[in-house]
Amino acid sequence: MLGLSRRRIEAERWTAFRSHYGIEALYCQPGIRGAHEKGGVEGQIGWFRRNHLVPAC
């Protein structure tokens, strides 16, 4: 069952893209069970941006 799990059916072009660039896909859980995951990912992106992409003063 795909609906409530992390499993996904990926498009062929997405699979080729991931293979070319060495990306590992991890999908969030849908609905209430996975609602907390988005904020954690956005927080990690913000941390990376503040610590690596902002010029030193």
C-alpha distance matrix in Angstrom:
0.0 3.8 5.8 7.1 7.2 9.9 8.3 9.7 11.1 14.7 17.7 20.3 23.0 21.1 20.5 24.2 25.3 23.5 25.0 28.4 28.7 26.9 24.3 21.4 18.5 16.9 14.7 15.0 12.6 12.6 14.7 17.1 15.6 16.2 19.3 21.7 20.5 22.1 25.5 25.6 25.0 27.6 30.0 29.7 30.5 33.4 34.8 34.6 36.4 39.0 39.8 39.6 40.1 42.9 46.4 48.5 51.4
3.8 0.0 3.8 5.9 5.6 7.4 5.8 6.4 8.3 11.7 14.8 17.7 20.0 17.9 17.6 21.4 22.1 20.5 22.3 25.6 25.6 24.2 21.4 18.6 15.4 14.0 11.4 12.0 10.1 10.0 12.7 15.6 14.2 14.0 17.0 19.5 18.0 19.1 22.7 22.9 21.9 24.4 27.0 26.7 27.2 30.2 31.7 31.5 33.0 35.8 36.6 36.4 36.7 39.5 43.0 45.3 48.1
5.8 3.8 0.0 3.8 5.9 8.4 8.4 8.8 11.0 14.1 16.9 20.1 22.1 19.8 20.1 23.9 24.2 22.6 24.9 27.9 27.6 26.4 23.2 20.6 17.1 15.1 12.0 11.5 8.9 7.5 9.5 12.5 11.9 12.1 14.6 17.5 16.6 17.6 21.1 21.8 21.2 23.3 26.0 26.2 26.7 29.4 31.1 31.3 32.6 35.2 36.4 36.4 36.6 39.1 42.8 45.0 47.6
7.1 5.9 3.8 0.0 3.8 7.1 8.5 10.2 13.2 16.0 19.2 22.3 24.1 21.4 21.5 25.3 25.3 23.3 25.6 28.7 28.0 26.4 23.1 20.2 16.8 14.2 11.2 9.9 6.6 6.2 7.9 10.1 8.6 9.4 12.4 14.9 14.3 15.9 19.1 19.5 19.5 21.9 24.1 24.4 25.4 27.9 29.4 29.8 31.4 33.8 34.8 35.1 35.6 38.1 41.7 43.7 46.3
7.2 5.6 5.9 3.8 0.0 3.8 5.4 8.1 11.5 14.1 17.6 20.4 22.2 19.3 18.9 22.7 22.9 20.5 22.5 25.8 25.1 23.2 20.1 16.9 13.8 11.2 8.8 8.4 5.9 7.5 10.2 12.2 9.9 9.7 13.2 15.1 13.6 15.6 18.8 18.5 18.2 21.0 23.1 22.8 23.9 26.8 27.9 28.0 29.9 32.4 33.0 33.2 33.9 36.6 40.1 42.0 44.8
9.9 7.4 8.4 7.1 3.8 0.0 3.8 6.4 10.2 11.9 15.5 18.1 19.5 16.4 16.0 19.7 19.5 17.0 19.1 22.3 21.5 19.5 16.4 13.2 10.1 7.4 5.4 6.1 5.5 8.0 11.5 13.5 11.1 9.7 13.1 14.4 12.1 13.8 17.2 16.5 15.6 18.6 20.7 20.1 21.0 24.1 25.1 24.9 26.9 29.5 30.0 29.9 30.6 33.5 36.9 38.9 41.8
8.3 5.8 8.4 8.5 5.4 3.8 0.0 3.8 7.0 9.3 13.0 15.3 17.4 14.7 13.8 17.6 18.1 15.8 17.6 20.9 20.7 18.9 16.1 13.1 10.2 8.8 7.4 9.3 9.0 10.7 14.2 16.7 14.5 13.3 16.6 18.1 15.7 17.0 20.5 19.9 18.5 21.5 23.8 22.9 23.4 26.8 27.9 27.2 29.1 32.0 32.4 31.9 32.5 35.6 38.9 41.1 44.1
9.7 6.4 8.8 10.2 8.1 6.4 3.8 0.0 3.8 6.0 9.5 12.3 14.2 11.7 11.4 15.3 15.8 14.1 16.2 19.3 19.3 18.1 15.4 13.1 9.8 9.5 7.7 10.2 10.5 11.2 14.8 17.9 16.4 14.7 17.5 19.3 16.8 17.3 21.0 20.8 18.9 21.4 24.2 23.4 23.3 26.6 28.1 27.2 28.7 31.8 32.5 31.7 31.9 35.0 38.3 40.7 43.8
11.1 8.3 11.0 13.2 11.5 10.2 7.0 3.8 0.0 3.8 6.8 9.4 11.9 10.3 10.0 13.5 14.7 13.8 15.4 18.4 19.2 18.4 16.1 14.4 11.7 12.4 11.0 13.7 14.1 14.4 17.9 21.2 19.9 18.3 20.8 22.9 20.3 20.4 24.2 24.1 21.9 24.2 27.2 26.2 25.7 29.1 30.7 29.6 30.8 34.1 34.7 33.6 33.6 36.8 40.0 42.6 45.7
14.7 11.7 14.1 16.0 14.1 11.9 9.3 6.0 3.8 0.0 3.8 6.4 8.4 6.5 6.5 10.0 11.0 10.5 12.3 15.0 15.8 15.5 13.4 12.4 9.9 11.7 11.0 14.2 15.5 16.0 19.6 22.8 21.7 19.5 21.7 23.4 20.5 20.2 23.8 23.6 21.0 23.0 26.1 24.8 24.0 27.4 29.1 27.5 28.6 32.1 32.6 31.2 31.0 34.4 37.4 40.1 43.3
17.7 14.8 16.9 19.2 17.6 15.5 13.0 9.5 6.8 3.8 0.0 3.8 5.5 5.3 6.4 8.8 10.0 10.8 12.5 14.4 15.8 16.2 14.6 14.5 12.5 14.8 14.1 17.2 18.7 18.8 22.2 25.6 24.8 22.5 24.4 26.2 23.2 22.5 26.1 26.1 23.2 24.8 28.1 26.8 25.4 28.8 30.7 28.9 29.6 33.2 33.9 32.1 31.6 34.9 37.8 40.8 43.9
20.3 17.7 20.1 22.3 20.4 18.1 15.3 12.3 9.4 6.4 3.8 0.0 3.8 5.5 5.2 6.3 8.7 10.0 10.6 12.4 14.5 15.1 14.4 14.8 13.7 16.6 16.7 20.1 21.8 22.2 25.7 29.0 28.0 25.6 27.6 29.2 26.0 25.3 28.8 28.5 25.4 27.1 30.3 28.6 27.2 30.7 32.3 30.2 30.9 34.6 35.0 32.9 32.4 35.9 38.6 41.5 44.7
23.0 20.0 22.1 24.1 22.2 19.5 17.4 14.2 11.9 8.4 5.5 3.8 0.0 3.8 5.4 5.0 6.1 8.6 9.8 10.5 12.4 13.9 13.2 14.5 13.6 16.8 17.1 20.4 22.6 23.0 26.5 29.7 28.9 26.1 27.7 29.1 25.8 24.7 27.9 27.7 24.4 25.7 28.8 27.1 25.3 28.7 30.4 28.1 28.5 32.2 32.7 30.4 29.7 33.1 35.6 38.7 41.9
21.1 17.9 19.8 21.4 19.3 16.4 14.7 11.7 10.3 6.5 5.3 5.5 3.8 0.0 3.8 5.4 5.0 6.1 8.5 9.8 10.7 11.7 10.2 11.2 10.0 13.1 13.5 16.8 19.3 19.9 23.5 26.5 25.5 22.6 24.3 25.4 22.1 21.1 24.3 24.0 20.6 22.1 25.2 23.5 21.9 25.3 27.0 24.8 25.4 29.1 29.6 27.5 27.0 30.5 33.1 36.1 39.3
20.5 17.6 20.1 21.5 18.9 16.0 13.8 11.4 10.0 6.5 6.4 5.2 5.4 3.8 0.0 3.8 5.4 5.2 6.1 8.6 10.2 10.2 9.4 9.9 9.4 12.8 13.8 17.5 19.7 20.9 24.6 27.5 26.1 23.4 25.5 26.5 23.0 22.6 25.8 25.0 21.8 23.8 26.6 24.6 23.3 27.0 28.2 25.9 27.0 30.7 30.7 28.6 28.6 32.2 34.8 37.5 40.9
24.2 21.4 23.9 25.3 22.7 19.7 17.6 15.3 13.5 10.0 8.8 6.3 5.0 5.4 3.8 0.0 3.8 5.5 5.1 6.1 8.7 9.8 10.1 11.8 12.2 15.8 17.2 20.8 23.3 24.5 28.2 31.1 29.7 26.8 28.8 29.6 26.0 25.3 28.3 27.5 24.1 25.8 28.5 26.3 24.7 28.3 29.5 26.8 27.6 31.4 31.2 28.8 28.5 32.2 34.5 37.3 40.7
25.3 22.1 24.2 25.3 22.9 19.5 18.1 15.8 14.7 11.0 10.0 8.7 6.1 5.0 5.4 3.8 0.0 3.8 5.5 5.2 6.3 8.3 8.1 10.6 11.0 14.7 16.1 19.6 22.5 23.6 27.2 29.9 28.7 25.5 27.1 27.7 24.1 23.0 25.8 25.0 21.4 22.8 25.6 23.3 21.4 24.9 26.2 23.4 24.1 27.8 27.8 25.3 24.9 28.5 30.8 33.7 37.0
23.5 20.5 22.6 23.3 20.5 17.0 15.8 14.1 13.8 10.5 10.8 10.0 8.6 6.1 5.2 5.5 3.8 0.0 3.8 5.5 5.4 5.6 4.7 6.8 7.8 11.6 13.6 17.2 20.1 21.8 25.4 27.9 26.3 23.2 25.0 25.3 21.6 21.0 23.8 22.5 19.1 21.0 23.5 21.0 19.7 23.4 24.2 21.6 22.8 26.4 26.1 23.9 24.0 27.7 30.1 32.7 36.2
25.0 22.3 24.9 25.6 22.5 19.1 17.6 16.2 15.4 12.3 12.5 10.6 9.8 8.5 6.1 5.1 5.5 3.8 0.0 3.8 5.6 5.1 6.6 8.5 10.4 14.1 16.4 20.1 22.9 24.8 28.5 30.9 29.0 26.1 28.2 28.4 24.7 24.4 27.1 25.6 22.3 24.4 26.6 23.9 22.7 26.4 27.0 24.2 25.6 29.1 28.4 26.0 26.4 30.1 32.3 34.8 38.4
28.4 25.6 27.9 28.7 25.8 22.3 20.9 19.3 18.4 15.0 14.4 12.4 10.5 9.8 8.6 6.1 5.2 5.5 3.8 0.0 3.8 5.7 8.0 10.9 13.0 16.7 19.0 22.6 25.6 27.3 30.9 33.3 31.7 28.5 30.3 30.4 26.6 25.9 28.4 27.0 23.5 25.1 27.3 24.5 22.9 26.4 27.0 23.8 24.8 28.4 27.7 24.9 25.0 28.8 30.6 33.2 36.8
28.7 25.6 27.6 28.0 25.1 21.5 20.7 19.3 19.2 15.8 15.8 14.5 12.4 10.7 10.2 8.7 6.3 5.4 5.6 3.8 0.0 3.8 5.6 9.2 11.5 15.0 17.6 20.8 24.1 26.0 29.5 31.6 30.0 26.7 28.2 27.9 24.1 23.4 25.5 23.9 20.4 22.0 23.9 21.0 19.4 22.9 23.3 20.1 21.2 24.7 23.9 21.2 21.3 25.1 27.0 29.6 33.2
26.9 24.2 26.4 26.4 23.2 19.5 18.9 18.1 18.4 15.5 16.2 15.1 13.9 11.7 10.2 9.8 8.3 5.6 5.1 5.7 3.8 0.0 3.8 6.6 9.7 13.1 16.1 19.4 22.6 24.9 28.4 30.4 28.3 25.2 27.1 26.6 22.8 22.6 24.8 22.8 19.6 21.7 23.4 20.2 19.3 22.9 22.9 20.0 21.7 25.0 23.9 21.6 22.3 26.1 28.2 30.4 34.1
24.3 21.4 23.2 23.1 20.1 16.4 16.1 15.4 16.1 13.4 14.6 14.4 13.2 10.2 9.4 10.1 8.1 4.7 6.6 8.0 5.6 3.8 0.0 3.8 6.3 9.6 12.5 15.7 19.0 21.3 24.8 26.7 24.8 21.5 23.4 22.9 19.1 18.9 21.2 19.4 16.1 18.3 20.2 17.3 16.4 20.2 20.5 17.9 19.6 23.0 22.3 20.3 21.0 24.7 27.2 29.5 33.0
21.4 18.6 20.6 20.2 16.9 13.2 13.1 13.1 14.4 12.4 14.5 14.8 14.5 11.2 9.9 11.8 10.6 6.8 8.5 10.9 9.2 6.6 3.8 0.0 3.8 6.6 10.0 13.2 16.2 18.9 22.4 24.2 21.9 18.9 21.2 20.8 17.0 17.4 19.9 17.9 15.0 17.9 19.6 16.9 16.7 20.5 20.8 18.6 20.8 24.0 23.3 21.9 22.9 26.4 29.1 31.2 34.7
18.5 15.4 17.1 16.8 13.8 10.1 10.2 9.8 11.7 9.9 12.5 13.7 13.6 10.0 9.4 12.2 11.0 7.8 10.4 13.0 11.5 9.7 6.3 3.8 0.0 3.8 6.4 9.9 12.9 15.3 18.9 20.9 18.9 15.9 18.1 18.2 14.5 14.8 17.7 16.3 13.5 16.2 18.5 16.4 16.2 19.9 20.7 19.0 20.9 24.1 24.1 22.9 23.6 27.0 30.0 32.2 35.5
16.9 14.0 15.1 14.2 11.2 7.4 8.8 9.5 12.4 11.7 14.8 16.6 16.8 13.1 12.8 15.8 14.7 11.6 14.1 16.7 15.0 13.1 9.6 6.6 3.8 0.0 3.8 6.7 9.6 12.5 15.9 17.6 15.3 12.4 14.9 14.8 11.2 12.2 15.1 13.6 11.4 14.6 16.6 14.9 15.4 18.9 19.6 18.7 20.8 23.7 23.8 23.2 24.1 27.2 30.4 32.4 35.6
14.7 11.4 12.0 11.2 8.8 5.4 7.4 7.7 11.0 11.0 14.1 16.7 17.1 13.5 13.8 17.2 16.1 13.6 16.4 19.0 17.6 16.1 12.5 10.0 6.4 3.8 0.0 3.8 6.6 8.9 12.5 14.5 12.7 9.8 12.2 13.0 9.8 10.4 13.9 13.2 11.3 14.2 16.7 15.8 16.1 19.4 20.6 20.1 21.8 24.7 25.3 25.0 25.5 28.4 31.8 33.9 36.9
15.0 12.0 11.5 9.9 8.4 6.1 9.3 10.2 13.7 14.2 17.2 20.1 20.4 16.8 17.5 20.8 19.6 17.2 20.1 22.6 20.8 19.4 15.7 13.2 9.9 6.7 3.8 0.0 3.8 6.3 9.4 11.0 9.3 6.0 8.5 9.4 6.6 7.7 11.2 11.0 9.9 12.6 15.0 14.8 15.6 18.4 19.8 20.0 21.7 24.1 25.0 25.3 25.8 28.3 31.9 33.9 36.6
12.6 10.1 8.9 6.6 5.9 5.5 9.0 10.5 14.1 15.5 18.7 21.8 22.6 19.3 19.7 23.3 22.5 20.1 22.9 25.6 24.1 22.6 19.0 16.2 12.9 9.6 6.6 3.8 0.0 3.8 6.7 8.4 6.3 4.3 7.7 9.5 7.9 9.7 13.0 13.1 12.9 15.5 17.6 17.8 18.9 21.4 22.8 23.3 25.0 27.3 28.3 28.7 29.3 31.7 35.3 37.2 39.8
12.6 10.0 7.5 6.2 7.5 8.0 10.7 11.2 14.4 16.0 18.8 22.2 23.0 19.9 20.9 24.5 23.6 21.8 24.8 27.3 26.0 24.9 21.3 18.9 15.3 12.5 8.9 6.3 3.8 0.0 3.8 6.8 6.6 5.3 7.3 10.3 9.7 10.4 13.7 14.8 14.6 16.4 18.9 19.7 20.4 22.6 24.5 25.2 26.4 28.6 30.1 30.5 30.7 32.9 36.6 38.7 41.1
14.7 12.7 9.5 7.9 10.2 11.5 14.2 14.8 17.9 19.6 22.2 25.7 26.5 23.5 24.6 28.2 27.2 25.4 28.5 30.9 29.5 28.4 24.8 22.4 18.9 15.9 12.5 9.4 6.7 3.8 0.0 3.8 5.6 5.7 6.2 9.8 10.6 11.2 13.8 15.6 16.1 17.4 19.6 21.1 21.9 23.6 25.6 26.7 27.8 29.7 31.4 32.2 32.3 34.1 37.9 39.9 42.0
17.1 15.6 12.5 10.1 12.2 13.5 16.7 17.9 21.2 22.8 25.6 29.0 29.7 26.5 27.5 31.1 29.9 27.9 30.9 33.3 31.6 30.4 26.7 24.2 20.9 17.6 14.5 11.0 8.4 6.8 3.8 0.0 3.8 5.5 5.1 8.1 10.1 11.4 13.1 14.7 16.2 17.4 19.0 20.8 22.1 23.4 25.1 26.7 27.9 29.4 31.1 32.3 32.7 34.2 38.0 39.6 41.6
15.6 14.2 11.9 8.6 9.9 11.1 14.5 16.4 19.9 21.7 24.8 28.0 28.9 25.5 26.1 29.7 28.7 26.3 29.0 31.7 30.0 28.3 24.8 21.9 18.9 15.3 12.7 9.3 6.3 6.6 5.6 3.8 0.0 3.8 5.8 7.6 8.8 11.2 13.1 13.8 15.2 17.3 18.5 19.7 21.5 23.1 24.4 25.8 27.5 29.0 30.3 31.4 32.2 34.0 37.7 39.2 41.4
16.2 14.0 12.1 9.4 9.7 9.7 13.3 14.7 18.3 19.5 22.5 25.6 26.1 22.6 23.4 26.8 25.5 23.2 26.1 28.5 26.7 25.2 21.5 18.9 15.9 12.4 9.8 6.0 4.3 5.3 5.7 5.5 3.8 0.0 3.8 5.5 5.5 7.7 10.2 10.8 11.7 13.8 15.4 16.5 17.9 19.8 21.2 22.4 24.0 25.7 27.0 28.0 28.6 30.5 34.2 35.9 38.2
19.3 17.0 14.6 12.4 13.2 13.1 16.6 17.5 20.8 21.7 24.4 27.6 27.7 24.3 25.5 28.8 27.1 25.0 28.2 30.3 28.2 27.1 23.4 21.2 18.1 14.9 12.2 8.5 7.7 7.3 6.2 5.1 5.8 3.8 0.0 3.8 5.6 6.4 8.1 9.9 11.2 12.4 14.0 15.8 17.1 18.3 20.1 21.7 22.9 24.3 26.0 27.3 27.6 29.2 32.9 34.6 36.6
21.7 19.5 17.5 14.9 15.1 14.4 18.1 19.3 22.9 23.4 26.2 29.2 29.1 25.4 26.5 29.6 27.7 25.3 28.4 30.4 27.9 26.6 22.9 20.8 18.2 14.8 13.0 9.4 9.5 10.3 9.8 8.1 7.6 5.5 3.8 0.0 3.8 5.7 5.9 6.9 9.3 10.6 11.3 13.2 15.1 16.1 17.3 19.3 20.8 21.9 23.4 24.9 25.6 27.0 30.8 32.1 34.1
20.5 18.0 16.6 14.3 13.6 12.1 15.7 16.8 20.3 20.5 23.2 26.0 25.8 22.1 23.0 26.0 24.1 21.6 24.7 26.6 24.1 22.8 19.1 17.0 14.5 11.2 9.8 6.6 7.9 9.7 10.6 10.1 8.8 5.5 5.6 3.8 0.0 3.8 5.6 5.3 6.4 8.8 10.0 11.0 12.7 14.5 15.7 17.0 18.7 20.3 21.5 22.6 23.4 25.2 28.9 30.4 32.8
22.1 19.1 17.6 15.9 15.6 13.8 17.0 17.3 20.4 20.2 22.5 25.3 24.7 21.1 22.6 25.3 23.0 21.0 24.4 25.9 23.4 22.6 18.9 17.4 14.8 12.2 10.4 7.7 9.7 10.4 11.2 11.4 11.2 7.7 6.4 5.7 3.8 0.0 3.8 5.5 5.3 6.2 8.6 10.1 10.8 12.4 14.4 15.6 16.6 18.5 20.2 21.1 21.3 23.1 26.8 28.7 30.9
25.5 22.7 21.1 19.1 18.8 17.2 20.5 21.0 24.2 23.8 26.1 28.8 27.9 24.3 25.8 28.3 25.8 23.8 27.1 28.4 25.5 24.8 21.2 19.9 17.7 15.1 13.9 11.2 13.0 13.7 13.8 13.1 13.1 10.2 8.1 5.9 5.6 3.8 0.0 3.8 5.5 5.1 6.0 8.6 9.9 10.4 12.2 14.3 15.2 16.4 18.2 19.8 20.1 21.3 25.1 26.6 28.6
25.6 22.9 21.8 19.5 18.5 16.5 19.9 20.8 24.1 23.6 26.1 28.5 27.7 24.0 25.0 27.5 25.0 22.5 25.6 27.0 23.9 22.8 19.4 17.9 16.3 13.6 13.2 11.0 13.1 14.8 15.6 14.7 13.8 10.8 9.9 6.9 5.3 5.5 3.8 0.0 3.8 5.5 5.1 6.3 8.8 9.9 10.6 12.5 14.3 15.4 16.6 18.1 19.1 20.6 24.3 25.5 27.8
25.0 21.9 21.2 19.5 18.2 15.6 18.5 18.9 21.9 21.0 23.2 25.4 24.4 20.6 21.8 24.1 21.4 19.1 22.3 23.5 20.4 19.6 16.1 15.0 13.5 11.4 11.3 9.9 12.9 14.6 16.1 16.2 15.2 11.7 11.2 9.3 6.4 5.3 5.5 3.8 0.0 3.8 5.4 5.1 6.3 8.7 9.9 10.7 12.4 14.4 15.5 16.3 17.0 19.0 22.7 24.3 26.9
27.6 24.4 23.3 21.9 21.0 18.6 21.5 21.4 24.2 23.0 24.8 27.1 25.7 22.1 23.8 25.8 22.8 21.0 24.4 25.1 22.0 21.7 18.3 17.9 16.2 14.6 14.2 12.6 15.5 16.4 17.4 17.4 17.3 13.8 12.4 10.6 8.8 6.2 5.1 5.5 3.8 0.0 3.8 5.4 5.1 6.2 8.7 9.9 10.5 12.3 14.3 15.3 15.3 16.8 20.6 22.5 24.7
30.0 27.0 26.0 24.1 23.1 20.7 23.8 24.2 27.2 26.1 28.1 30.3 28.8 25.2 26.6 28.5 25.6 23.5 26.6 27.3 23.9 23.4 20.2 19.6 18.5 16.6 16.7 15.0 17.6 18.9 19.6 19.0 18.5 15.4 14.0 11.3 10.0 8.6 6.0 5.1 5.4 3.8 0.0 3.8 5.4 5.1 6.2 8.7 9.9 10.6 12.3 14.1 14.8 15.9 19.5 20.8 22.9
29.7 26.7 26.2 24.4 22.8 20.1 22.9 23.4 26.2 24.8 26.8 28.6 27.1 23.5 24.6 26.3 23.3 21.0 23.9 24.5 21.0 20.2 17.3 16.9 16.4 14.9 15.8 14.8 17.8 19.7 21.1 20.8 19.7 16.5 15.8 13.2 11.0 10.1 8.6 6.3 5.1 5.4 3.8 0.0 3.8 5.4 5.1 6.2 8.6 10.0 10.6 11.9 13.2 14.9 18.4 19.7 22.3
30.5 27.2 26.7 25.4 23.9 21.0 23.4 23.3 25.7 24.0 25.4 27.2 25.3 21.9 23.3 24.7 21.4 19.7 22.7 22.9 19.4 19.3 16.4 16.7 16.2 15.4 16.1 15.6 18.9 20.4 21.9 22.1 21.5 17.9 17.1 15.1 12.7 10.8 9.9 8.8 6.3 5.1 5.4 3.8 0.0 3.8 5.5 5.1 6.1 8.6 10.0 10.4 10.7 12.8 16.4 18.3 21.0
33.4 30.2 29.4 27.9 26.8 24.1 26.8 26.6 29.1 27.4 28.8 30.7 28.7 25.3 27.0 28.3 24.9 23.4 26.4 26.4 22.9 22.9 20.2 20.5 19.9 18.9 19.4 18.4 21.4 22.6 23.6 23.4 23.1 19.8 18.3 16.1 14.5 12.4 10.4 9.9 8.7 6.2 5.1 5.4 3.8 0.0 3.8 5.5 5.1 6.1 8.5 10.0 10.0 10.9 14.7 16.3 18.5
34.8 31.7 31.1 29.4 27.9 25.1 27.9 28.1 30.7 29.1 30.7 32.3 30.4 27.0 28.2 29.5 26.2 24.2 27.0 27.0 23.3 22.9 20.5 20.8 20.7 19.6 20.6 19.8 22.8 24.5 25.6 25.1 24.4 21.2 20.1 17.3 15.7 14.4 12.2 10.6 9.9 8.7 6.2 5.1 5.5 3.8 0.0 3.8 5.5 5.2 6.1 8.4 9.7 10.6 14.0 14.9 17.4
34.6 31.5 31.3 29.8 28.0 24.9 27.2 27.2 29.6 27.5 28.9 30.2 28.1 24.8 25.9 26.8 23.4 21.6 24.2 23.8 20.1 20.0 17.9 18.6 19.0 18.7 20.1 20.0 23.3 25.2 26.7 26.7 25.8 22.4 21.7 19.3 17.0 15.6 14.3 12.5 10.7 9.9 8.7 6.2 5.1 5.5 3.8 0.0 3.8 5.5 5.2 5.7 7.3 9.4 12.6 14.0 17.1
36.4 33.0 32.6 31.4 29.9 26.9 29.1 28.7 30.8 28.6 29.6 30.9 28.5 25.4 27.0 27.6 24.1 22.8 25.6 24.8 21.2 21.7 19.6 20.8 20.9 20.8 21.8 21.7 25.0 26.4 27.8 27.9 27.5 24.0 22.9 20.8 18.7 16.6 15.2 14.3 12.4 10.5 9.9 8.6 6.1 5.1 5.5 3.8 0.0 3.8 5.6 5.5 4.9 6.7 10.3 12.4 15.1
39.0 35.8 35.2 33.8 32.4 29.5 32.0 31.8 34.1 32.1 33.2 34.6 32.2 29.1 30.7 31.4 27.8 26.4 29.1 28.4 24.7 25.0 23.0 24.0 24.1 23.7 24.7 24.1 27.3 28.6 29.7 29.4 29.0 25.7 24.3 21.9 20.3 18.5 16.4 15.4 14.4 12.3 10.6 10.0 8.6 6.1 5.2 5.5 3.8 0.0 3.8 5.9 6.1 5.7 9.1 10.2 12.5
39.8 36.6 36.4 34.8 33.0 30.0 32.4 32.5 34.7 32.6 33.9 35.0 32.7 29.6 30.7 31.2 27.8 26.1 28.4 27.7 23.9 23.9 22.3 23.3 24.1 23.8 25.3 25.0 28.3 30.1 31.4 31.1 30.3 27.0 26.0 23.4 21.5 20.2 18.2 16.6 15.5 14.3 12.3 10.6 10.0 8.5 6.1 5.2 5.6 3.8 0.0 3.8 6.3 6.6 9.0 9.4 12.3
39.6 36.4 36.4 35.1 33.2 29.9 31.9 31.7 33.6 31.2 32.1 32.9 30.4 27.5 28.6 28.8 25.3 23.9 26.0 24.9 21.2 21.6 20.3 21.9 22.9 23.2 25.0 25.3 28.7 30.5 32.2 32.3 31.4 28.0 27.3 24.9 22.6 21.1 19.8 18.1 16.3 15.3 14.1 11.9 10.4 10.0 8.4 5.7 5.5 5.9 3.8 0.0 3.8 6.0 8.0 9.4 12.9
40.1 36.7 36.6 35.6 33.9 30.6 32.5 31.9 33.6 31.0 31.6 32.4 29.7 27.0 28.6 28.5 24.9 24.0 26.4 25.0 21.3 22.3 21.0 22.9 23.6 24.1 25.5 25.8 29.3 30.7 32.3 32.7 32.2 28.6 27.6 25.6 23.4 21.3 20.1 19.1 17.0 15.3 14.8 13.2 10.7 10.0 9.7 7.3 4.9 6.1 6.3 3.8 0.0 3.8 6.4 9.2 12.3
42.9 39.5 39.1 38.1 36.6 33.5 35.6 35.0 36.8 34.4 34.9 35.9 33.1 30.5 32.2 32.2 28.5 27.7 30.1 28.8 25.1 26.1 24.7 26.4 27.0 27.2 28.4 28.3 31.7 32.9 34.1 34.2 34.0 30.5 29.2 27.0 25.2 23.1 21.3 20.6 19.0 16.8 15.9 14.9 12.8 10.9 10.6 9.4 6.7 5.7 6.6 6.0 3.8 0.0 3.8 6.5 9.0
46.4 43.0 42.8 41.7 40.1 36.9 38.9 38.3 40.0 37.4 37.8 38.6 35.6 33.1 34.8 34.5 30.8 30.1 32.3 30.6 27.0 28.2 27.2 29.1 30.0 30.4 31.8 31.9 35.3 36.6 37.9 38.0 37.7 34.2 32.9 30.8 28.9 26.8 25.1 24.3 22.7 20.6 19.5 18.4 16.4 14.7 14.0 12.6 10.3 9.1 9.0 8.0 6.4 3.8 0.0 3.8 6.4
48.5 45.3 45.0 43.7 42.0 38.9 41.1 40.7 42.6 40.1 40.8 41.5 38.7 36.1 37.5 37.3 33.7 32.7 34.8 33.2 29.6 30.4 29.5 31.2 32.2 32.4 33.9 33.9 37.2 38.7 39.9 39.6 39.2 35.9 34.6 32.1 30.4 28.7 26.6 25.5 24.3 22.5 20.8 19.7 18.3 16.3 14.9 14.0 12.4 10.2 9.4 9.4 9.2 6.5 3.8 0.0 3.8
51.4 48.1 47.6 46.3 44.8 41.8 44.1 43.8 45.7 43.3 43.9 44.7 41.9 39.3 40.9 40.7 37.0 36.2 38.4 36.8 33.2 34.1 33.0 34.7 35.5 35.6 36.9 36.6 39.8 41.1 42.0 41.6 41.4 38.2 36.6 34.1 32.8 30.9 28.6 27.8 26.9 24.7 22.9 22.3 21.0 18.5 17.4 17.1 15.1 12.5 12.3 12.9 12.3 9.0 6.4 3.8 0.0
